[in-house]
Amino acid sequence: MFARIMKTCESVMTKITGALFFIVLLVTVTNILLRNVLGVSWLFMDAILRLSFIWMVFTGTAVLYYRNDHLVMDFFSGKFSPKLASRIMLVQHVLFLAFAVIMVIYGLQVTRVRMGIPFETWKLPTGYAYVAVPINGLLMGLFCIDKIFSTKGATT
């Protein structure tokens, strides 16, 4: 049940990441056209770009982690027995879970500070961009717990 919820969450996050990538692309192209062709500068475009980019990067990173599409050093994995390799993988997941907890804790601290700092052209706090860190840290932690359960099942 938990694994199915995590798979659904990953699917939704994939769509969100794609939409954010499209927004980043659209805003960048529009900004280039406005500045270079029409000589017009919309100042709020940079804020939209920063907000979208931060969310895209952290959400995309969580998706990549879930799919195991991130950079992984697997040079030695073929050198161990399957049982030992799965135990090493379990240790890696536990260490990553600690990292995800750190992301949540410090991400919340950064978000609190950034809530007092507005975007240059909006009254909207920049904390809405940086809240991507603890939210996606939490999601990566949940993905990691799912991986731990599946790894533990493989070691027994």
C-alpha positions in Angstrom: 0.0 0.0 0.0 2.8 2.5 1.0 4.8 1.6 -2.2 1.7 2.3 -4.3 1.1 5.7 -2.6 4.8 6.6 -3.2 4.5 5.5 -6.9 1.5 7.8 -7.3 3.3 10.6 -5.6 6.3 10.2 -7.9 4.0 10.2 -10.9 2.3 13.5 -9.8 5.8 15.0 -9.0 7.0 14.0 -12.5 4.1 16.0 -14.0 4.8 19.0 -11.7 8.5 18.9 -12.7 7.6 18.8 -16.4 5.2 21.8 -16.0 7.8 23.7 -14.0 10.4 23.0 -16.7 7.9 24.3 -19.3 7.3 27.5 -17.2 11.1 28.0 -16.9 11.5 27.6 -20.6 8.6 29.8 -21.5 9.6 32.6 -19.1 13.2 32.5 -20.3 12.3 32.6 -24.0 9.7 35.4 -23.4 12.3 37.4 -21.4 14.8 37.1 -24.2 12.3 38.1 -26.8 11.0 41.0 -24.8 14.5 42.4 -24.0 16.2 41.8 -27.3 13.4 42.2 -29.8 11.0 44.7 -28.2 13.4 46.4 -25.8 11.0 45.8 -23.0 11.9 44.5 -19.6 9.4 42.9 -17.3 11.1 43.0 -13.9 8.9 40.3 -12.3 10.1 37.7 -14.8 13.2 37.0 -12.8 11.2 36.3 -9.7 8.9 33.9 -11.6 12.0 32.2 -13.0 13.7 31.8 -9.6 10.6 30.5 -8.0 9.9 28.0 -10.8 13.6 26.9 -11.1 14.0 26.2 -7.4 10.9 24.1 -7.2 11.8 22.3 -10.5 15.2 21.4 -9.3 14.2 20.0 -5.9 11.1 18.2 -7.2 13.0 16.8 -10.1 15.7 15.6 -7.7 13.2 13.8 -5.6 11.8 12.1 -8.7 15.3 11.1 -9.8 16.1 9.6 -6.4 12.9 7.6 -6.4 13.6 6.2 -9.9 17.3 5.6 -9.1 18.1 7.9 -12.1 20.5 10.0 -10.0 24.3 9.6 -10.1 25.1 6.4 -8.3 28.6 4.9 -7.8 28.0 1.2 -8.4 31.6 0.3 -9.4 31.9 -2.1 -6.5 28.3 -3.5 -6.3 29.1 -6.4 -8.7 32.1 -7.4 -6.5 29.9 -8.4 -3.5 27.6 -11.2 -2.9 23.9 -10.3 -3.4 23.3 -10.5 0.3 26.2 -8.2 1.2 25.3 -5.8 -1.6 21.8 -5.5 -0.3 23.1 -4.8 3.2 25.4 -2.1 1.9 22.4 -0.7 0.0 20.4 -0.7 3.3 23.2 1.3 5.0 23.2 3.8 2.1 19.5 4.2 2.4 19.7 4.8 6.2 22.4 7.4 5.6 20.3 9.1 2.9 17.4 9.2 5.3 19.5 11.1 7.8 20.4 13.5 5.0 16.7 13.9 4.1 16.0 14.7 7.8 18.7 17.4 7.7 17.2 18.8 4.6 13.8 19.1 6.3 15.2 20.7 9.5 17.5 23.2 7.9 15.2 23.8 5.0 12.5 24.9 7.5 15.0 27.3 9.1 15.9 28.8 5.7 12.3 29.1 4.8 11.4 30.9 8.1 14.2 33.4 7.4 13.2 33.9 3.8 9.6 34.5 4.7 10.7 37.9 5.8 12.5 38.7 2.5 10.2 39.5 -0.4 11.1 39.1 -4.1 12.5 42.2 -5.6 9.4 43.1 -7.6 6.7 41.4 -5.6 5.4 41.5 -2.0 5.5 37.7 -2.1 8.1 36.3 0.4 11.0 34.4 -1.2 10.3 31.7 1.4 7.7 30.3 -0.9 10.5 29.3 -3.3 12.7 27.9 -0.6 10.0 25.8 1.1 10.7 23.5 -1.8 13.7 22.2 0.2 11.9 20.9 3.3 8.9 19.7 1.3 11.0 17.7 -1.1 13.3 16.6 1.7 10.3 15.1 3.4 9.2 13.4 0.2 12.7 12.0 -0.4 12.6 10.7 3.1 9.4 8.9 2.4 10.8 7.5 -0.8 13.8 6.4 1.2 11.7 4.6 3.8 10.0 2.8 0.9 13.4 1.8 -0.4 14.4 0.6 3.1 11.4 -1.6 3.3 12.0 -3.1 -0.1 15.7 -3.6 0.7 15.0 -5.2 4.0 12.6 -7.6 2.3 15.5 -8.5 -0.1 18.0 -9.2 2.7 15.7 -11.6 4.7 
